[in-house]
Amino acid sequence: MTGNTNNNGNNNKPFPGKIAVITSAVSINKDNYHSADRLLAKYGTEKIIHASWPVNFMAETGQIIDIVSGFAEDKDIRTIILNQAYPGSNTAVDKLKETRDDIFIVYCTNHDPTPEAVKRANLLFSTNEQGMGEAMVKQTKKQGAKVFVHYSFPRHTALGFVKIRRKKIIETCAAEGIKFVDAVALDPAGDAGLVAAQQFILEDVPKLVAKYGEDTAFFSTNCTLQAPLVKAVVDCHAIYPQPCCPSPFHGFPEALGINVSESQDDLNYVLSEACRIAEEKNMTDRLSTWPVSAPLMFTNAGAEYAIKWIKGEVPKTEIDNKVLLECMHNYITEVIGEESNVYMTSNTEDGITYNNFKLLLMSYLDF
């Protein structure tokens, strides 16, 4: 595991106990998986434990429960960060809390029902899907899009945050005079499998570009479909506003042939190479994303806030929004060397505002 060899963490803001970070498998989402790297390098393996979910997480909820509840046995664990919080996370935390109720729980991109999830986790992060739905359509308008293609499948379209984002995309497309196209993709976790789902994207994008023209923007709700989608968009000279999980590392390196270190720390290199390749392929200003990885920011800002919780520097029963926003800004500055716009609001669903569930939005970076 990258970063595990650095054990100098005790020289960097020591804190009592340990933090466990459970991420997606590297084959499912590299950004999620590598979100623990900076913490490992900063605090060392004596303070940070990194585990990952099973690849076939939809069929192995028993393993999700075992992984989370297993941390109850280590009395030094003070925080558990789930990135992503896949279906079954609520059940897993319930099992954990049968013996431990003193652990700060962080959900990143929650998949379980919100009203139940906010009762289990102390802090929840997600991208502002409603705000993003509006922002990405306006971004594609700026990029010259006349058509917006939304790739998804039933498992995802049943998720609350996907529904919210899709609805806003449709509304904003109508307001901006952009044609909305609902496209059904294969589910990588379904019977057809990952390879077939990726191949479908590679074959379907050219068909839709032939039908609607190059000024067609493409978006997919699934992480494992981002790299083939970027590749197909570039090959067809279409438009790609952002990955489902906004990040320069999500889909772009694989699709554009950019070699990056496993630690994913070389952000400036990825950005410069992406811009160079975009120019070479006449794709300047037709590819974009957020300037830093949303999954990495969730894990790292969540961990830094949790450390303050462990040390008693923030309230135990509510979230200090000012301190949390400072943690986010500190992480962005640490990674890219300068401030960048990040906007945080509390999640509101069905007229209920959940103050411990934070939605994030950032400005776009054009390649």
C-alpha positions, 0 to 999 in steps of 0.5 A: 500500500502506497505510503505505508513505509512512512512512519514519521507521523508522530512528528506531525500533529500527534493525536490520541488513538487511530483513524481507520479509512475504508475505501473502494477497491483500487480497481473500482475507484482509484481516487477513493482508494488513494484518498488515504495516501496523504494521511499515511504519509503525514501520520504514519501507519501507527496512526492511520489504518487503510482497508478497502471494500470487496470489489463486488460490494453489491453482492458482499454486504456481509464483508462490509459488515465484517470490515467495519465491525471488526474495528471495534476490537481495536480500542485505539480506533477513534475514527472510521471514514467510509469512502464510499459509504456503500449500501450496507454501511448503516447495518455495518455501523449498527453492528459496530455500535453494539460494542463501540459508541465512542467512534467518530464516523464519517460517510463519504458519498453515502448510498444508504437512505439519508434519514437513516444514514445521518443517525449513524454517521457523525459527519457525511460528505457528498458533492452538491448534486443539485448544484452540480446538475445546474453547474455542469449543464452551464459548463457544457453551454460554455463549452458549446454543447447543444446536446447533453447525454446522461448515461446511467442504469437502474441501480444508480437511477434509484439512488436519491442523489442521482435522482436529484442531480438528474432532475436538475440537469433536465431543468437546466438543459431546458432553461439553457436550450440544450437537448437532454438525452437519457441513455441507458448504460450497462451496469458494471456490477451487473451480470454483463460485468465491468468489461462489457459495460466499458466496451458499451460506452466505447461503442455507443458514444460514437453512435450518439455523436454521429446522431447528434453532432460533436457538440454533444456533452456526455456524463456518466453516473458510474466511476468505472465508466469514466475512463472509457467515456473520456477516451470516446469523447476525445476520439469523437471530439465531443464534450466532457464537463466532469467525472461523476466524482469530480477530480483530475485523477478520475478517468483522465490519466487512463483515457489520455495515457498519462502515467501517474504515481500510485500515490496520486500526489503529482497533481500539477503534472496531471493537469499540465499533461492533460492540457497539453494532450487536449491541445494536441487533440484539438480538445482545448476547453472541451474537457473539464473537472474540479481542480482537486479530487472530491474523494480525496478532499472528503477523506482528508478534510474529514480526518483533520476535522475528526482529529480536532474532535478526538482532541476535544477542539470541536463540539462532540454532538454537532458540526462546527461549520467554520472549522470544517470549512477551514479544514477543506481550505487547508487541504486544497491549499496544501495540495495545489499551493493556493486557495480555490473556491469551495462552497459548503451547504447542509443537505436538505431533502423532503424539507428536512435539513441535515446539519451533519450532512455537508454538500460541496461544490467547486469551480471548474478547471478547463483543460 
